[in-house]
Amino acid sequence: MAIAVKIAEFMERSSWIRKMFEEGAALKAEFGADQVCDFTLGNPDVPAPATVDEELVKIIREPLPMKYGYMPNAGLPLARRAVAEYISGEQQIKVNPDGVIMTCGAGGALNVIFKAILNPGDEIVAPSPYFVEYNFYADNHGGVLKSVPAGENFSLDLEMIAGAITPKTAAVIINSPNNPSGTIFSAAELEALGRLLEEKSRQFKRVIYLVSDEPYRKLVYDGVEVPPIFPAYRNSIVANSYSKELSLAGERIGYLALHPEADDFAQLVDGFIFANRVLGFVNAPGLMQRLVARLQGECVDVSIYQRKRDLLYQGLVEAGFEVIKPRGAFYFFPKSPLPDDVEFVRELQKFRILAVPGSGFAGPGYFRLAYCVDDATIERSLPIFKEVGKKFCR
Ligand SMILES: Cc1ncc(COP(=O)(O)O)c(C=O)c1O
């Protein structure tokens, strides 16, 4: 075999989205793209704010020294300062710019964090359902992801989390608003999790970090706010990106931010900067750093996603699906009417609706629909969901 056995196994295990994509491509080739409702990919389709192009043009015209040159591995000081100042409001704590490292998206930030904190065999506890790449990010750095079931309505089940923490636990990772469930954890849940991690850190005489993956922080509906993690726990790290809030997913720009009062702050920051360098990122894209430094607080038009959510939610409920109305992100995670979610997704394909089985997110028994698609696709899908509902939901 040309590739490592482990990679071949990982590729097989993680192939849901790819498989669905390939099977969807075959269906589209057979029936025409407008005859297939593809809800598989979480690719933000709302246009970036006009200020993105406007500011980029300005930046390109500015005669800056070393505009395209190497820079500090942590990123441009002006970008780190701008992020620190802005997220001080979000996190309700004065964030130190030294604790902000510019990264290649949230994915880059998570890899940098894991590389810096994991010893071989260390565990990361992840409440399910979760973004499937966490497994591979942990493995990239010698760690192991340990999945724990969610509580009711995808809340944090603190007893389950407590039971999963061992002397090998280096971190707990949470994602709110959640991909795939759209759940937002409450301030009370975060405070309780913070208390648990304080207690477990003392018990096992090691710092257990709380990693908060927040790329959907600004994609929230009905005026809901995403509570900050910094007030809930000192040894916490935020991973975030502009992929969704500015629809800049292809430009690979994000950051990590360390709580200003985290233990061994300076050593940890040095570790992150070193990891960013040796992972080969070297630094986050320079033009994008200059851009986001000027666009703190900007966001795509979230009302567009909200409209799509409302349209599809009503259709799913009317069709008889059991589904929680997501308060953030752009996914539905309905209960599969068949016990086997993979089988149900195959049934959906027969109706030319493409979805991803919940098993792909450590959430068997559910399926994911990404509603970052055009309105026409959603409208076309509604009578089809009704038909599917008649067959499977009643
Ligand atoms: C929960 C979650 N975390 C991280 C990422 C990675 O995003 P980025 O483009 O910022 O690397 C994604 C992307 O879909 C995601 O859904």
The ligand as an SDF file (V2000), in Angstrom:
LIG
                    3D

 16 16  0  0  0  0  0  0  0  0999 V2000
  -16.9490   22.7640   14.5610 C   0  0  0  0  0  0  0  0  0  0  0  0
  -15.9200   23.1500   13.5750 C   0  0  0  0  0  0  0  0  0  0  0  0
  -14.6800   23.4300   14.0260 N   0  0  0  0  0  0  0  0  0  0  0  0
  -13.6950   23.7850   13.1840 C   0  0  0  0  0  0  0  0  0  0  0  0
  -13.9350   23.8850   11.8350 C   0  0  0  0  0  0  0  0  0  0  0  0
  -12.7960   24.2800   10.9540 C   0  0  0  0  0  0  0  0  0  0  0  0
  -13.0320   25.5340   10.4240 O   0  0  0  0  0  0  0  0  0  0  0  0
  -11.8920   26.4400    9.7920 P   0  0  0  0  0  0  0  0  0  0  0  0
  -12.2940   26.6950    8.3940 O   0  0  0  0  0  0  0  0  0  0  0  0
  -11.9120   27.6610   10.6240 O   0  0  0  0  0  0  0  0  0  0  0  0
  -10.6190   25.6980    9.9230 O   0  0  0  0  0  0  0  0  0  0  0  0
  -15.2030   23.5970   11.3150 C   0  0  0  0  0  0  0  0  0  0  0  0
  -15.4650   23.6620    9.8830 C   0  0  0  0  0  0  0  0  0  0  0  0
  -16.4970   23.3240    9.3720 O   0  0  0  0  0  0  0  0  0  0  0  0
  -16.2290   23.2350   12.2170 C   0  0  0  0  0  0  0  0  0  0  0  0
  -17.4670   22.9450   11.7980 O   0  0  0  0  0  0  0  0  0  0  0  0
  1  2  1  0
  2  3  1  0
  2 15  2  0
  3  4  2  0
  4  5  1  0
  5  6  1  0
  5 12  2  0
  6  7  1  0
  7  8  1  0
  8  9  2  0
  8 10  1  0
  8 11  1  0
 12 13  1  0
 12 15  1  0
 13 14  2  0
 15 16  1  0
M  END
$$$$
